[in-house]
């Protein structure tokens, strides 16, 4: 696969690595973005590891609720530029999709695109808007939550980040305030899992492999005994996994509390 300037730019935004390092990584893995992220991490070149895996695209997130607040839907639609993501027609389109998602029977994106919308389907209307606006757009993902408890939303960075948090709890003001703080935590630190018990073994092995390669590529570790290397891997992996689990992350608002 030919490596384009846009691919290099996207990888740089995801990892913080240098332009030439990003280009080399993409060449090495035949243009696979995810594999390039791993390559840079293994070489110790991903300066902003916490950004790795984020989609480097413009766009907008919208959230809708039913009148009784028992069902919520969230939709993300990507665009090529920030200019289009602020276009009134684009904003209204994403808003309509969030409301439509309230009636979706599954969270399957292809089924959602096939839903009836404006006398046609979501997919056909999207194609028409791409032709009209003159920029590629993509309905990246959506989710629908129906609850007997409480669900709250949080929108951050002018619609760049959206969060829904559901809890089995009484739907009162105290619950909503608590869940909104949790939603802010999710928006700030982007946890992948609720707790370490939820992390698949495949993910742990994948991250361990990257750590092993990082240590191998660091000349400072050349003469360290194998048991010391193993302890370093175990410690680093535990720290990394803690950072991606919601219940084990440091609370982002803790620093604002009086001691």
KAQUIDA-V507498 format. One record per helix or strand of 2 or more residues. SS is the DSSP state (H for helix, E for strand). FROM is the first residue (numbers start at 1). TO is the last residue. If there is no record, write none. Layout:
# KAQUIDA-V507498
ss=SS from=FROM to=TO
ss=SS from=FROM to=TO
This chain:
# KAQUIDA-V507498
ss=H from=5 to=15
ss=H from=19 to=28
ss=H from=33 to=42
ss=H from=49 to=51
ss=E from=58 to=65
ss=E from=71 to=79
ss=H from=82 to=85
ss=H from=88 to=101
ss=H from=109 to=113
ss=E from=116 to=117
ss=E from=120 to=121
ss=H from=122 to=133
ss=E from=137 to=146
ss=E from=150 to=156
ss=E from=161 to=167
ss=H from=173 to=189
ss=H from=196 to=198
ss=H from=201 to=216
ss=H from=219 to=221
ss=H from=226 to=243
ss=H from=246 to=248
ss=H from=254 to=256
